Amino acid sequence: MTQRFQARTSEVGGIPVARNLPTRGRRQIGAWCFLDHIGPVHFGADDAGLRVGPHPHIGLQTFTWMIEGELLHRDSLGTEQRIRPGEVNLMTAGHGISHTEESVFGDRDLHAAQLWIALPEAERHTESRFDHYANLPCWQDQGATWTLLTGHYRDKSADTLQFSPLVGLDIDCAEAQEIELDLNPGFEYGLLTLTGGVDINGDPFLTDELAYLGEGLSSATLTCQPGTRLLLVGGEPLGRDVVMWWNYVGYDKAEIVEAELDWEAHSPRFGSIPEWPGERLQGPASPWRR
Ligand code: MN
């Protein structure tokens, strides 16, 4: 039985976003534990666009899928990487990292998905790293353009670094089209409608509605309206809920509190972004602090 979740409006770096995960009744899909749909938005001439100042992460990978527009990523490893349409940025936080993101103009449109992937407990302190993927598998089938963002689909494989079995797939359908989707019965899946609308096994879903398909399925039938773009995320169920607070993901509350205190103390754990002109971001204090 497909479950339906409505996005709630939140804000990131000065622009509204549709937050789809975590949501009431669904915290994770595989190791995917956070899902923001950004835009599509058009910035005016006086608009600063998206600007997210220095902030920390632990215990997760940040995963950015760019559909329209460009962002510049900088992090405490010294990485400076633009991301353009059709590309994925993947930052593995591990024990601690900090980063910034900002709009890069030329193109004044922005449409993207930003997700977090919880690291497995045994690898939550893995060394921080940053990876950029500009050549993802992309093909035409059943009247749609398919892009494999991570994992495997049919005979296609993406190089995207994984710490647990996952899949991420973008399906872009210009015309009305029926699509047969292959699924792995060992995975649980969510399907987010980025634009347009889709019937999933006969149930209609609109833009920014997340369909949770559950696990044990080997296929699904999608009937796409013209101009429909879908994001499929799936993975092996983690089997337990991670602890999330602000930009931290962990397996117990004490490690979240430790990260909060380290960030406030300017610990070298999180490094710094020397090129950033503004303030570091401060999160709200977690309820687990004494
Ligand atoms: Mn971030």
Boltz pocket constraint, residues with backbone or C-beta under 6 A from the ligand:
constraints:
  - pocket:
      binder: B
      contacts: [[A, 55], [A, 56], [A, 57], [A, 62], [A, 99], [A, 247]]
      max_distance: 6.0
